[in-house]
């Protein structure tokens, strides 16, 4: 290097300083990324949530697409959701008790929290809050525009509270009520929950060619109609095919029916639907 030893030392110091600046910038970028992104996988749970440790009627699987979940037990509908209304979208209905028809008292209890509400009469829209999560549930509101068929580059993407797929924190839920209407004394229970995988179903294999031969010009042997000697039904067709009347002509066609979504527990330890809750606080 021209200029002798002093010039060489100056060059080395300049290179060291440049390296320190690069390392500092990388550290700042890493820190900013860590702050902006949760440590868990932020993909939402798109199949269902399996809860244990709640009261016997609330423990079980809740099916949904990440921002709201439901389950049915006999004639009772249970809905799981986070109560929140976006301040940027005052015209939007909101989530949880901001969307369900809850009483003002229930809405105040569950504001900003995950909760379970129910109705025992499908003819009624009134929902009653049964349980609320006080600790350990996620509070994460990313873009969920794909649920509402928004393109990724939409200028005003909808955000909504979601349950991340990898979230498995210990939780404390407060059981406030049950479907009997007797208003038992509230208790706090230790609860676990995780996103489940979808169980493969028989009718997943149904395609456009599976059912068409059951309807013709002079016959209709598509379920719920029975098969005939000339046009018998296989068990698969009986289980999976239904009559539909698509517009505009509304002529009958035999097509695949909807496929139920269930959580798959076949590869898991025994799933105890009615286990007793661990009461923490009376």
Secondary structure, DSSP 8 states (H G I E B T S, - for coil): -TTHHHHHHHHHHHHHHHHHHHHHHHHHHHHHHHHHS-SS---B--SEEEEESS-TTT-EEEEESSSEEEEEETTEEEEEEEBB--TT-TTS--BGGGTTB--HHHHHHHBTSEEEEEES-TT--B-EEEEEEEES------B-GGGGT--TT-TT--B----BTT----EEEEE---TTSS----EEEEEEEEEE-B---GGGG--TTSSGGGB-SS-B--TTS---SSS---HHHHHHEEEE--TTT---EEEE------B--TTSS---TT---EEEE-
